Amino acid sequence: MRYSWDVDTPDRTDPPAAMPPAAMPPANTPPVTMPPATTRWETLTAGRSGRSYADRFARLAATGVDLHGEATFCHALVAGGSRVLDAGCGTGRVAIRLAELGHRCVGVDVDPSMLDVARDRSTAVRWVLADLAALAMPAAFAPPDDAGAPAATDGPFDLIVAAGNVIALLAPGTEAAVLHELARRLAPGGRLVAGFGLDAAHLPLPATPFGLADYDGWCAAAGLTLERRFATWQGTPFETGDGPRGRGDRPVAAPGYAVSVHRA
């Protein structure tokens, strides 16, 4: 059986046309707060892939691909009716399923085209347009109904999930800050669950932007402790090349994907 995380990559889109140079502001103009850095996701998709992304997953579902592995995994970690933040929720696949399972969910994403699809699909989830590196405020281009975005994403949450290579597709250099922001929104004992590729075969990038040691270091700096790690959302054990040997005394190949569970 194939699973959704095997194909959870963005549809590449030509970058938007260059804008003409802006005129210099008048003297004594107050400084303007710069928006968060461009995420790797935005670089790949230009924020226009929501509908095509959703259509691709609909086709996968029709062929028997399991689209709910991430939600099933997260559901098993928390009590019924838990508060869950889907960080980088995309079109809402994980958050909607968790809401169907009885949890109180908030979904946040920086891509308005993805959230358009999510809003059409479910009113059971609170959808927020915001950058994970700036969760204290909604995106400058957020619709009026996102006026309460900071309160919606403040938590505390029993579980925060970042599926679909979200961490690997953040803006370069913001990973530690994002993990700090997520960690401080967890309830005591709450969990951060993140799944992302460890090589180019499991990422929509030419190379992995960081390693597991980097990720664990950022989590530790944010006050999180690694609880367990798997190679798939189905719970396949995570075994590195330095671990147990296979038949013929050959080393076990290092996994190309990791699902990490850290606890506050």
Order of alpha helices (4+ residues) and beta strands (2+ residues): alpha-alpha-alpha-beta-alpha-beta-alpha-beta-alpha-beta-alpha-beta-alpha-beta-beta
